[in-house]
Amino acid sequence: MEIFPGINIDISLSLIVGVMVKMCMLLLLLLSVIMIRQEVLMDRVVNLPMGNSLKTMVWVFFAMTLILTLIVVIA
Amino acid sequence: MPEIFDASKKKDKEDLVEVKKLKDSGRYRSHWGSLVVTPKIKFESQNNGETIIVLGRRHFVTNLGWMALICFAIFIPFFWEEFPLIAGVNDNVHFSLIILWYLALTFFGLMNFLLWFYNVYIVTDERLVDVDFFGILYKNINVTQIRKVEDVNYSQRGILSSFFNFGDVVIQTASEQRSDEVFGKDGEASPFTFEAVSNPNEVVRIISELMEQEEKEEYEGRIK
């Protein structure tokens, strides 16, 4: 299918699903950043002894999401 | 000369009969628990010299819903190739879909855990604090003085709450009262509703005892 003059792209199911997955991954990455911020705010409201462990856990999740998003988006 | 009254000798509220009972039982020390007696923590608007008597959150059993959902959802990718839409995509996209699925599940679990963990109520020797987080973008913190509390009651509904001994503690304050028929927009009978509290009877007793003590202090202060 010619989208722009001279550029032909085969729009397939894989392409559509692939783009949607990539967008969802980016959205999840954004949500994980929001979660980090929210965790910091929650910890400020109630300063519990294990707050730091939870902070680490949320950061690990963010790092994992970032790496996997990069892999999926670049691949 | 015998000492008749000394207002400066404020009774230590950590030594309330009900608090002592809970402390002696030794079951309410863990910060992961649903009810923590005299925890060594701090909260945002804590005054100098204000002592936290009880910290509580929803009973752990209330998490079973989302935990069961996650346990079920973990196995969905094993069967989703049966659906023509997913069977039609190539291996790379299929792999990306699996990654997205498990990341989203982890996010859902983490978020629910954080909301459970930080949605707490705090009973101090002066005030009641109800910290509510709804989703990841909205928080609501209610604070009231114990002397403004007019009525405390609790309700247990359903099999699980009777079996695991948890319920809603409703605290009516002088500032705002809602009847059972007219619930607030949040569905709570009062802004100070401690939902699904573990051992609600103990929490009610502690608050009642604090109210009595506060009244006594006010009275003693007045007749001095």
Interface residues (C-beta under 8 A of the other chain):
Chain A: L13 S14 V17 G18 V21 K22 C24 M25 L28 L31 S32 I34 M35 Q38 E39 L41 M42 D43 R44 V45 V46 N47 L48 P49 M50 L54 M57 V58 F61 M64 T65 L68 I71 V72 A75
Chain B: H31 W32 K40 I41 K42 F43 E44 L85 G88 V89 N90 N92 V93 S96 L97 I99 L100 L103 A104 T106 F107 L110 M111 L114 F117 Y118 V120 I122 V131 F133 I136 L137 K139 I141
